[in-house]
Amino acid sequence: MHAYNFRVNRLEAFGYIAAQATRGEISLPTSVNAVLRLKMALDDPDCHTEDAIRLVLGEPQLAARTVGLSNSAAFNSGGGGPAITNVRAAINRIGYRNLQTLVASLLVRQFGARISDPSLRAKAEQLWQHTAHVAALAQVFARRITGTNPDTAVFAAIVHEVGGFYLLSRADEFPGLLDADPENWATLCEEVVSREVIRKLAVPDAVAQAIAGLRAGMLGMPPTTLLDTLLLANQYAPVPSPLDSRRAVRGDDDCMTDLVFDEGALASIQVEAEEAYRAMSAALMV
């Protein structure tokens, strides 16, 4: 009887969270709201460099990460360029697109900042590791296989699990919510939550549609879309999502990838992605 009540209570909790999301009642931490305002300002095509500098300087953590990213191997190959020591030079080196991705990573990570339960914090950390690996792989697959914009692919990968981060941030309120879930309620809830959080964060439509297609989408042949890029990156990410919410390529899709790249090419992609992961980690592990 107790177990039955626990299952019912979990279902009610998932329903409560999903209903809130559907009504647009997304509870964002104060830190997320601050970064969200920054993201929306940077997304404005009329945002000039001076405005961007002022906005970044208003978030000390972001300012430090921006300078750090500009000095990383990803933007200072071989360390041969001059060391960047200020935000203006950093923005000029990395560009607006990469600044927007950095802001998105800060925003996503802030969802986990208010989690107090140690097991949930561990899940949030694993989810971020998964996200970062998917971002690195998406960049390489975009450049070498699908031909999509690598910067867009990285941004999409950074935010593709934001619904999971939000659900983890709410799980503190409902002990046991994300324990073993044979009924798959968490996945159903996350689908609703993810859609509404992405809308709240004003993620561009093309990116939002690709993320929404992750669970049910089929790998295109040849793979040429942003969705294909995310499917491939999720399939080969070395760290799985702790919520088991990544959409793995189906068996027939897995066979289809043999027509796109052989084992040698895949190994090369994985090595390059691991290098990209290490190069971006220092700046993105906020």
C-alpha positions as CSV (number, residue, x, y, z in Angstrom):
1,M,0.0,0.0,0.0
2,H,2.8,2.4,0.8
3,A,4.6,1.6,-2.5
4,Y,1.3,2.2,-4.3
5,N,0.8,5.6,-2.6
6,F,4.4,6.5,-3.4
7,R,3.9,5.8,-7.1
8,V,0.7,7.8,-7.1
9,N,2.4,10.7,-5.3
10,R,5.2,10.7,-7.8
11,L,2.7,10.7,-10.7
12,E,0.9,13.6,-9.0
13,A,4.2,15.5,-8.6
14,F,5.1,15.0,-12.2
15,G,1.7,16.1,-13.2
16,Y,1.9,19.2,-11.0
17,I,5.3,20.2,-12.5
18,A,4.1,19.6,-16.1
19,A,0.9,21.5,-15.5
20,Q,2.8,24.5,-14.1
21,A,5.1,24.4,-17.2
22,T,2.1,24.3,-19.5
23,R,0.6,27.3,-17.9
24,G,4.0,29.1,-18.3
25,E,4.7,29.0,-14.6
26,I,8.4,28.2,-15.0
27,S,10.1,28.9,-11.7
28,L,13.6,30.3,-12.6
29,P,16.3,30.9,-10.0
30,T,17.2,34.6,-9.5
31,S,20.6,33.8,-11.1
32,V,18.9,32.3,-14.2
33,N,16.7,35.4,-14.6
34,A,19.8,37.6,-14.5
35,V,21.6,35.6,-17.2
36,L,18.4,35.3,-19.2
37,R,18.1,39.1,-19.4
38,L,21.7,39.2,-20.6
39,K,21.0,36.5,-23.2
40,M,18.0,38.4,-24.6
41,A,20.0,41.6,-24.7
42,L,22.8,39.9,-26.6
43,D,20.3,38.3,-29.0
44,D,19.1,41.7,-30.0
45,P,20.6,42.5,-33.5
46,D,20.9,46.1,-32.4
47,C,23.1,45.2,-29.4
48,H,26.5,46.9,-30.1
49,T,29.9,45.9,-28.9
50,E,29.9,48.6,-26.2
51,D,26.6,47.3,-24.9
52,A,27.8,43.7,-24.9
53,I,31.0,44.7,-23.0
54,R,28.9,46.5,-20.4
55,L,26.5,43.6,-20.0
56,V,29.3,41.0,-19.7
57,L,31.1,43.1,-17.1
58,G,27.9,43.2,-15.1
59,E,28.2,39.4,-14.6
60,P,31.7,38.9,-13.1
61,Q,31.6,35.1,-13.6
62,L,30.7,35.5,-17.2
63,A,33.4,38.2,-17.7
64,A,36.1,35.8,-16.3
65,R,34.8,32.9,-18.4
66,T,34.8,35.1,-21.6
67,V,38.4,36.1,-21.1
68,G,39.3,32.4,-20.3
69,L,37.6,31.2,-23.4
70,S,39.4,33.7,-25.6
71,N,42.8,32.3,-24.2
72,S,41.8,28.7,-24.6
73,A,43.3,26.5,-27.3
74,A,40.0,26.7,-29.3
75,F,40.7,30.5,-30.0
76,N,44.4,30.8,-29.4
77,S,45.8,27.8,-31.3
78,G,49.1,26.7,-30.0
79,G,49.2,29.6,-27.5
80,G,50.9,31.7,-30.1
81,G,48.6,34.7,-29.9
82,P,48.9,37.4,-27.3
83,A,47.2,36.7,-24.0
84,I,43.9,38.4,-23.6
85,T,43.4,40.3,-20.4
86,N,40.2,42.3,-20.9
87,V,36.6,41.7,-21.9
88,R,36.7,43.9,-25.0
89,A,39.6,42.1,-26.6
90,A,38.0,38.7,-25.5
91,I,34.7,39.5,-27.3
92,N,36.6,40.6,-30.4
93,R,38.5,37.4,-30.5
94,I,35.7,34.9,-29.8
95,G,32.9,36.7,-31.6
96,Y,29.2,37.2,-30.7
97,R,28.1,33.6,-31.6
98,N,30.5,32.1,-29.1
99,L,29.7,34.7,-26.5
100,Q,26.0,33.7,-26.9
101,T,26.9,30.0,-26.4
102,L,28.9,30.9,-23.3
103,V,26.0,32.8,-21.9
104,A,23.7,29.8,-22.7
105,S,26.1,27.4,-20.9
106,L,26.1,29.7,-17.8
107,L,22.3,29.9,-17.9
108,V,21.9,26.1,-18.1
109,R,24.4,25.5,-15.3
110,Q,22.6,27.9,-13.0
111,F,19.6,25.6,-12.9
112,G,21.7,23.2,-10.8
113,A,23.0,25.9,-8.5
114,R,20.1,25.7,-6.1
115,I,20.1,21.9,-5.8
116,S,20.9,20.8,-2.2
117,D,20.4,17.1,-2.4
118,P,23.8,15.5,-3.0
119,S,22.4,12.7,-5.3
120,L,20.6,15.3,-7.4
121,R,23.7,17.5,-7.6
122,A,25.6,14.4,-8.8
123,K,23.0,13.9,-11.5
124,A,23.2,17.5,-12.5
125,E,26.9,17.3,-12.8
126,Q,26.7,14.2,-15.0
127,L,24.0,15.8,-17.1
128,W,26.4,18.7,-17.7
129,Q,29.2,16.4,-18.6
130,H,26.9,14.7,-21.1
131,T,25.9,18.1,-22.4
132,A,29.5,19.3,-22.9
133,H,30.5,16.1,-24.7
134,V,27.4,16.4,-27.0
135,A,28.4,20.0,-27.7
136,A,31.9,19.0,-28.7
137,L,30.7,16.1,-30.9
138,A,28.0,18.3,-32.5
139,Q,30.7,20.8,-33.5
140,V,32.8,18.1,-35.2
141,F,29.8,16.3,-36.8
142,A,28.5,19.6,-38.1
143,R,31.8,20.5,-39.7
144,R,32.7,17.1,-41.1
145,I,29.5,15.2,-41.8
146,T,26.2,17.3,-41.8
147,G,27.5,20.6,-43.1
148,T,25.3,22.6,-40.6
149,N,26.7,25.7,-38.9
150,P,29.1,24.4,-36.2
151,D,28.3,27.4,-33.9
152,T,24.6,26.7,-34.1
153,A,25.2,23.0,-33.4
154,V,27.2,23.8,-30.3
155,F,24.5,26.2,-29.0
156,A,21.7,23.6,-29.7
157,A,23.7,21.0,-27.8
158,I,24.3,23.3,-24.8
159,V,20.5,23.8,-24.4
160,H,19.2,20.4,-25.6
161,E,18.9,19.1,-22.0
162,V,17.7,22.3,-20.3
163,G,14.4,20.6,-19.5
164,G,16.3,17.9,-17.6
165,F,18.2,20.5,-15.7
166,Y,15.0,22.3,-14.8
167,L,13.4,19.0,-13.6
168,L,16.4,18.3,-11.4
169,S,16.2,21.8,-9.9
170,R,12.6,21.0,-9.0
171,A,13.2,17.5,-7.7
172,D,14.5,18.9,-4.4
173,E,10.9,19.7,-3.5
174,F,9.8,16.1,-4.1
175,P,12.0,13.5,-2.4
176,G,12.4,10.4,-4.5
177,L,10.9,12.0,-7.6
178,L,13.8,10.9,-9.9
179,D,14.4,7.4,-8.4
180,A,14.0,4.3,-10.5
181,D,11.2,5.2,-13.0
182,P,9.9,2.1,-14.8
183,E,6.8,3.9,-15.9
184,N,8.9,6.5,-17.6
185,W,7.0,9.4,-16.1
186,A,10.1,11.5,-15.9
187,T,10.6,11.4,-19.6
188,L,7.0,12.3,-20.3
189,C,7.2,15.2,-17.9
190,E,10.5,16.4,-19.3
191,E,9.0,16.5,-22.8
192,V,6.4,19.1,-21.6
193,V,8.9,20.9,-19.3
194,S,11.6,21.1,-22.0
195,R,9.2,22.6,-24.5
196,E,8.1,25.3,-22.1
197,V,11.5,26.1,-20.7
198,I,12.9,26.4,-24.2
199,R,10.1,28.8,-25.1
200,K,10.7,30.8,-21.9
201,L,14.4,31.1,-22.8
202,A,13.5,32.4,-26.3
203,V,15.5,29.7,-28.0
204,P,15.3,30.2,-31.8
205,D,12.7,28.2,-33.6
206,A,15.1,26.2,-35.7
207,V,17.0,25.1,-32.7
208,A,13.8,24.4,-30.6
209,Q,12.4,22.2,-33.4
210,A,15.6,20.2,-33.7
211,I,15.6,19.6,-29.9
212,A,11.9,18.6,-29.9
213,G,12.7,16.0,-32.6
214,L,15.4,14.2,-30.7
215,R,13.2,11.5,-29.2
216,A,11.1,10.6,-32.2
217,G,13.3,11.8,-35.1
218,M,15.0,9.4,-37.6
219,L,18.5,10.0,-38.8
220,G,18.4,11.4,-42.4
221,M,20.3,9.8,-45.1
222,P,22.6,11.5,-45.9
223,P,22.5,13.4,-42.5
224,T,22.4,17.1,-43.3
225,T,20.2,18.8,-40.7
226,L,20.7,20.2,-37.2
227,L,18.5,17.4,-35.9
228,D,20.8,14.8,-37.6
229,T,23.8,16.5,-36.0
230,L,22.3,16.3,-32.5
231,L,21.2,12.7,-33.0
232,L,24.7,11.7,-34.0
233,A,26.3,13.7,-31.1
234,N,23.9,12.1,-28.6
235,Q,24.6,8.6,-29.9
236,Y,28.3,8.8,-29.6
237,A,28.6,10.9,-26.4
238,P,30.8,9.0,-23.9
239,V,28.8,10.2,-20.9
240,P,25.1,9.3,-20.9
241,S,22.4,11.5,-19.5
242,P,21.6,10.4,-15.9
243,L,17.9,10.9,-16.8
244,D,18.2,8.5,-19.7
245,S,16.6,11.2,-21.8
246,R,19.0,11.4,-24.7
247,R,17.5,9.9,-27.8
248,A,19.9,7.1,-28.9
249,V,20.1,6.4,-32.6
250,R,17.9,3.3,-33.3
251,G,19.5,0.1,-34.4
252,D,18.7,0.6,-38.1
253,D,20.0,4.2,-37.9
254,D,23.2,2.8,-36.4
255,C,23.6,0.6,-39.4
256,M,22.9,3.6,-41.7
257,T,25.8,5.5,-40.2
258,D,28.1,2.8,-41.7
259,L,27.1,4.3,-45.1
260,V,28.2,7.8,-43.9
261,F,31.5,7.1,-42.1
262,D,33.6,4.0,-41.4
263,E,35.2,3.0,-38.1
264,G,38.4,4.9,-39.0
265,A,36.5,8.1,-39.7
266,L,34.4,7.7,-36.6
267,A,37.5,7.2,-34.5
268,S,39.0,10.4,-36.0
269,I,35.8,12.3,-35.2
270,Q,35.8,11.1,-31.6
271,V,39.5,12.1,-31.1
272,E,38.8,15.6,-32.6
273,A,35.7,15.9,-30.4
274,E,37.6,14.9,-27.3
275,E,40.2,17.6,-28.1
276,A,37.4,20.1,-28.6
277,Y,35.8,19.0,-25.3
278,R,39.0,19.7,-23.5
279,A,39.6,23.0,-25.2
280,M,36.1,24.3,-24.3
281,S,35.9,22.8,-20.9
282,A,38.0,25.3,-19.0
283,A,35.6,28.1,-20.1
284,L,32.3,26.3,-20.2
285,M,32.6,24.4,-16.9
286,V,31.0,27.2,-15.0
